[in-house]
Amino acid sequence: MTRVIDADGHICEPHALWDDYVERAHRNDTIRVERDADGQDYLWINGEQRRELLPASACIPDGMDPANRYTWDDILPGSHDGAARVAVLDQEGIERSLLFPSLYLLAGDIARPKTAAAACNAYNRWIADMCAAGGGRLHGVGIVPLADPTRARAEVDAIAGLGLAGVCFRPERYDGLALSDARLDPFWDAVQGAGLFAAVHGSFGSRMPSFATARYDNMFFTHMICHPFEQMAAVLDIICGGVLDRHRGLKVAFLESGLGWLDYWLGRMDEHFEVMGGRVPGLKRRPSEQFRAQCAISIEADEARKLPRMAELGLIGNIFWGADYPHYDCTFPGAATELTDHLAPLDAELKAPILYRNAARLLGLD
């Protein structure tokens, strides 16, 4: 049987997260879903209702179809129940899954630092409990309040203590803080020292300053831009800002932004290193060398055709697959089958790393 890891799965946070796990003093200002008088569920953050997006529509396969009027009661059991998620893995032919947030990817929007820290800690305790019901096949990734480097560093210890696999944050700048800022060095030290990996995972819907929202307000346009443009900037900050040179044992994954930009972006960074490297004295190695040694990127199934070029660049060991279940744009059922179908024309040495080996190494399973 083919071994497959879904290295970018998601959960949908249940009411129990904000009702039971978030400290009572912070529940009004945390991220939560509540039903309004119109019978629809809306997102609340900082005690303010957001009506621009019905949260369930983004967290259910095909949920963006205007004909569907889902509520949060309609989210799939596999999105929040560990045993139910394992049943989904069995149905799909997937051995194990890395799990990332959905609504709590917006934790950077929480205004009060103490509330942001409380929300992250509550989420991390909840996802650890969900994974405990998964028989060792579910690997939760914790979130951190990155706007406050001291609190973020402290939460890394909590994440490690909970047995989670890594730490997750958005690619936008939290309170204007660049990922290469020296104030984050204790945070990076803690991630590396705990044997965790860092995962940069974007999404739409945030009100954090960004390339997308600075220019557009139409969701079609903002969604087009938010994933790839922000990740390209995060790669630039982390590599050319010297983070990986200062933390040679740190592993960083860049998720849900596609693969098409990577060849161009690494080539452009290498060129700048050669001709303008003196302007970034903290950059000690070629950017492509750093990415090859310390980074990973997720792909969708239909990007398999790009893998021969990645092999030419020596990057086949840096790529894994993510199903994105249960979000509106995932393939369900049939995600793993879609992947193997797209991989079928390729040589065997290109398949195994993508299906299992690279994600297993990130998880420390090899």
ROMI-331790 format. One record per residue (C-alpha): residue in one letter; x, y, z; residue number from 1. Coordinates in steps of 0.02 Angstrom, whole numbers, plus 50000, padded with zeros to 5 digits. Each point is the difference from the previous one (the first is absolute). Example, Ala and Ser with C-alpha at 12.3 -4.5 7.8 and 13.67 -1.06 7.14 Angstrom:
! residues 2
A;50615;49775;50390;1;
S;50069;50172;49967;2;
***
This chain:
! residues 366
M;50000;50000;50000;1;
T;50064;50174;49955;2;
R;50047;50101;50153;3;
V;49930;50177;49993;4;
I;50012;50147;50120;5;
D;49886;50150;49985;6;
A;50120;50136;50055;7;
D;49875;50143;49992;8;
G;49833;49950;50073;9;
H;49887;50113;50099;10;
I;49878;49993;50143;11;
C;49846;50106;50032;12;
E;49998;50068;50175;13;
P;49843;49946;50096;14;
H;49900;50105;50123;15;
A;50087;49906;50142;16;
L;50163;50089;49958;17;
W;49939;50174;50045;18;
D;49869;49942;50125;19;
D;50109;49880;50101;20;
Y;50184;50025;49960;21;
V;50019;50189;49987;22;
E;50015;50083;50170;23;
R;49836;50082;50049;24;
A;50076;50175;50008;25;
H;50046;49991;49815;26;
R;49849;49911;49925;27;
N;49912;50157;49940;28;
D;50152;50060;49902;29;
T;50064;49835;49932;30;
I;49954;49921;49833;31;
R;49830;49918;50006;32;
V;49847;49961;49895;33;
E;49825;50055;50051;34;
R;49831;49991;49916;35;
D;49911;50164;49963;36;
A;49814;50035;49989;37;
D;50005;49963;49812;38;
G;50041;49818;50038;39;
Q;50176;50012;49931;40;
D;50162;49973;50095;41;
Y;50126;50141;50001;42;
L;50178;50020;50058;43;
W;50038;50109;50151;44;
I;50173;50069;50044;45;
N;50041;50134;50128;46;
G;49817;50001;50049;47;
E;49952;50058;49825;48;
Q;49894;49907;49875;49;
R;50069;49972;49825;50;
R;49867;49981;49869;51;
E;50110;50000;49844;52;
L;50021;49810;50004;53;
L;49891;49860;50064;54;
P;50131;49890;50086;55;
A;49921;49833;49959;56;
S;50007;50037;49814;57;
A;50190;49997;50004;58;
C;50012;49843;50107;59;
I;49889;49877;49906;60;
P;50043;49922;49830;61;
D;49906;50099;49865;62;
G;49943;50119;50135;63;
M;50030;50154;49893;64;
D;49859;49951;49883;65;
P;49875;50144;50020;66;
A;49859;49874;50001;67;
N;50063;49927;50164;68;
R;49956;50086;50164;69;
Y;50098;49898;50125;70;
T;50010;50037;50185;71;
W;50136;49950;50122;72;
D;49893;49850;50048;73;
D;50035;49930;49827;74;
I;50189;49985;50017;75;
L;50056;49821;49974;76;
P;50035;49892;50155;77;
G;50171;49959;49928;78;
S;50046;50182;50018;79;
H;49991;50004;50190;80;
D;49987;49822;50068;81;
G;50158;49896;50006;82;
A;49919;49831;49975;83;
A;49894;50066;49858;84;
R;50155;50074;49917;85;
V;50087;49831;50006;86;
A;49847;49926;49913;87;
V;50023;50131;49863;88;
L;50183;49950;49983;89;
D;49949;49818;49984;90;
Q;49870;50044;49869;91;
E;50127;50102;49901;92;
G;50146;49878;50015;93;
I;50107;50123;50100;94;
E;50113;49937;50139;95;
R;50011;50158;50104;96;
S;49969;50187;49991;97;
L;50075;50163;50059;98;
L;49862;50112;50067;99;
F;49993;50190;49988;100;
P;49868;50124;50059;101;
S;49861;50078;49898;102;
L;49919;50145;50093;103;
Y;50146;50015;50121;104;
L;50116;50039;49854;105;
L;49924;50172;50032;106;
A;50073;50010;50176;107;
G;50114;50140;49941;108;
D;49844;50110;49989;109;
I;49972;49991;50189;110;
A;50041;50173;50065;111;
R;50044;49971;50183;112;
P;50166;49908;50026;113;
K;49936;49906;50153;114;
T;49846;49941;49906;115;
A;50104;49947;49850;116;
A;50113;49898;50114;117;
A;49850;49923;50090;118;
A;49918;49956;49833;119;
C;50158;49916;49936;120;
N;50024;49900;50159;121;
A;49817;49947;50001;122;
Y;50011;49944;49818;123;
N;50159;49902;50035;124;
R;49923;49908;50146;125;
W;49845;49961;49899;126;
I;50094;49934;49847;127;
A;50109;49893;50113;128;
D;49843;49921;50072;129;
M;49928;49971;49827;130;
C;50160;49916;49942;131;
A;50003;49890;50155;132;
A;49843;49916;49932;133;
G;50087;49965;49835;134;
G;50102;49847;50047;135;
G;50167;50082;49956;136;
R;49947;50042;49822;137;
L;49959;50184;50029;138;
H;50136;50129;50023;139;
G;49943;50170;50061;140;
V;50095;50160;49967;141;
G;49986;50134;50133;142;
I;49977;50187;49974;143;
V;50096;50141;50082;144;
P;49962;50185;50039;145;
L;50142;50062;49893;146;
A;49966;50185;50027;147;
D;50072;49978;50175;148;
P;50169;49911;49984;149;
T;50009;49962;50186;150;
R;49828;49919;50005;151;
A;50034;49910;49836;152;
R;50160;49927;50070;153;
A;49910;49943;50158;154;
E;49863;49916;49896;155;
V;50132;49898;49909;156;
D;50037;49914;50167;157;
A;49814;49965;50022;158;
I;49987;49930;49823;159;
A;50148;49885;50029;160;
G;49928;49944;50166;161;
L;49835;49956;49917;162;
G;50089;49886;49876;163;
L;49952;50103;49847;164;
A;50104;49986;49843;165;
G;50041;50181;49963;166;
V;49953;50183;50013;167;
C;49895;50096;49875;168;
F;49979;50183;49957;169;
R;49945;50107;49853;170;
P;50121;50076;49873;171;
E;49939;50178;50029;172;
R;50093;50107;50124;173;
Y;49925;49993;50174;174;
D;49991;50178;50065;175;
G;50128;50047;49868;176;
L;50129;49874;50063;177;
A;50110;49927;49863;178;
L;50038;49814;50016;179;
S;50185;50046;49991;180;
D;49989;50123;50146;181;
A;50129;49960;50134;182;
R;49863;50010;50131;183;
L;49937;49833;49934;184;
D;50167;49911;50020;185;
P;49953;49927;50171;186;
F;49841;49934;49918;187;
W;50097;49917;49859;188;
D;50124;49932;50127;189;
A;49856;49922;50098;190;
V;49922;49920;49845;191;
Q;50166;49927;49948;192;
G;50046;49945;50176;193;
A;49834;49911;50025;194;
G;50022;49899;49840;195;
L;49845;50080;49923;196;
F;49980;50070;49825;197;
A;49929;50169;49954;198;
A;49856;50007;49877;199;
V;49954;50159;49907;200;
H;49817;49981;49950;201;
G;49897;50139;49923;202;
S;49815;50019;49971;203;
F;49876;50130;49946;204;
G;49880;50098;50110;205;
S;50129;50081;50113;206;
R;50005;50186;50035;207;
M;50187;50000;50028;208;
P;50088;50120;49881;209;
S;50045;49904;49842;210;
F;50041;50015;49817;211;
A;49825;49943;49956;212;
T;49895;50110;50114;213;
A;50106;50155;49968;214;
R;49946;49996;49819;215;
Y;49836;49905;49984;216;
D;49839;49971;50094;217;
N;49920;49872;49884;218;
M;50024;49823;50069;219;
F;50042;49930;49827;220;
F;50150;50117;49989;221;
T;50055;49988;50181;222;
H;49993;49810;49997;223;
M;50102;49997;49839;224;
I;50139;50099;50081;225;
C;50002;49957;50185;226;
H;50074;49825;49991;227;
P;50145;50015;49874;228;
F;50051;50182;50024;229;
E;50007;49991;50189;230;
Q;50096;49836;49996;231;
M;50127;50070;49879;232;
A;50029;50143;50122;233;
A;50013;49879;50146;234;
V;50132;49898;49907;235;
L;50094;50162;49965;236;
D;49994;50054;50182;237;
I;50049;49831;50072;238;
I;50140;49960;49878;239;
C;50071;50168;49946;240;
G;49965;50074;50171;241;
G;50123;49874;50072;242;
V;49882;49897;50107;243;
L;50059;49832;49932;244;
D;50183;50052;50004;245;
R;49981;50044;50184;246;
H;49903;49840;50038;247;
R;50077;49861;49897;248;
G;49894;49864;50079;249;
L;49833;50087;49968;250;
K;49876;49920;49879;251;
V;49868;50110;49917;252;
A;49853;49945;49891;253;
F;49906;50117;49883;254;
L;49823;49940;49974;255;
E;49850;50021;49884;256;
S;50078;50121;49878;257;
G;50037;49888;49853;258;
L;50165;49953;49921;259;
G;50005;50105;49842;260;
W;50090;50149;50075;261;
L;50140;49905;50086;262;
D;50118;49974;49851;263;
Y;49989;50183;49951;264;
W;50015;50066;50178;265;
L;50151;49895;50051;266;
G;50086;50046;49837;267;
R;49966;50184;50028;268;
M;50063;49993;50180;269;
D;50158;49908;49945;270;
E;50032;50133;49868;271;
H;49980;50139;50128;272;
F;50115;49908;50119;273;
E;50134;49999;49865;274;
V;49986;50182;49947;275;
M;49932;50088;50155;276;
G;50047;49884;50142;277;
G;50102;50134;50086;278;
R;49838;50089;50046;279;
V;49943;49853;50106;280;
P;50152;49953;50106;281;
G;49896;49876;50100;282;
L;49976;49894;49843;283;
K;50144;49875;50001;284;
R;49942;49865;49877;285;
R;49914;49998;49832;286;
P;49812;50008;50028;287;
S;49967;49843;49898;288;
E;50127;49906;50106;289;
Q;49911;50056;50158;290;
F;49830;49950;49934;291;
R;50066;49830;49946;292;
A;50077;49969;50171;293;
Q;49865;50067;50117;294;
C;49833;50032;49913;295;
A;49850;49909;49930;296;
I;49850;50048;49895;297;
S;49830;49920;49972;298;
I;49921;49966;49832;299;
E;49828;49958;49933;300;
A;49974;49842;49898;301;
D;49996;50084;49830;302;
E;50172;50076;50028;303;
A;50081;49829;49981;304;
R;50046;50046;49821;305;
K;50126;50126;50071;306;
L;50096;49870;50098;307;
P;50128;49955;49864;308;
R;50059;50181;50001;309;
M;50010;49997;50190;310;
A;50108;49843;49987;311;
E;50116;50093;49881;312;
L;50019;50135;50134;313;
G;50037;49871;50134;314;
L;49837;50042;50092;315;
I;49904;49837;49988;316;
G;50040;49968;50184;317;
N;49916;50164;50050;318;
I;49824;49970;49936;319;
F;49848;49915;50074;320;
W;49814;49993;49966;321;
G;49853;50076;50092;322;
A;49818;49951;49977;323;
D;49927;50158;50081;324;
Y;49852;49901;50069;325;
P;49868;50059;50047;326;
H;50013;50170;49917;327;
Y;49886;50053;49859;328;
D;50131;49974;49863;329;
C;50060;49827;50053;330;
T;49966;49840;49904;331;
F;49890;49892;50108;332;
P;49975;49858;49984;333;
G;50146;49940;49896;334;
A;50146;50116;50046;335;
A;50133;49865;50010;336;
T;49937;49918;49842;337;
E;50012;50167;49910;338;
L;50180;50015;50058;339;
T;50052;49826;49945;340;
D;49916;50027;49831;341;
H;50102;50158;49972;342;
L;50159;49914;50057;343;
A;49972;49846;49891;344;
P;50096;50061;49846;345;
L;50156;50042;50102;346;
D;50149;49892;50043;347;
A;49992;49905;50164;348;
E;50140;50101;50082;349;
L;49892;50157;49986;350;
K;49847;49924;50081;351;
A;50052;49927;50168;352;
P;50073;50162;50070;353;
I;49839;50095;49961;354;
L;49880;49866;50061;355;
Y;50084;49961;50165;356;
R;50187;50017;50025;357;
N;50022;50189;50009;358;
A;49855;50029;50119;359;
A;50056;49852;50106;360;
R;50173;50077;50017;361;
L;49924;50166;50054;362;
L;49901;49906;50133;363;
G;50153;49903;50057;364;
L;49927;49834;49944;365;
D;50142;49943;49887;366;
***
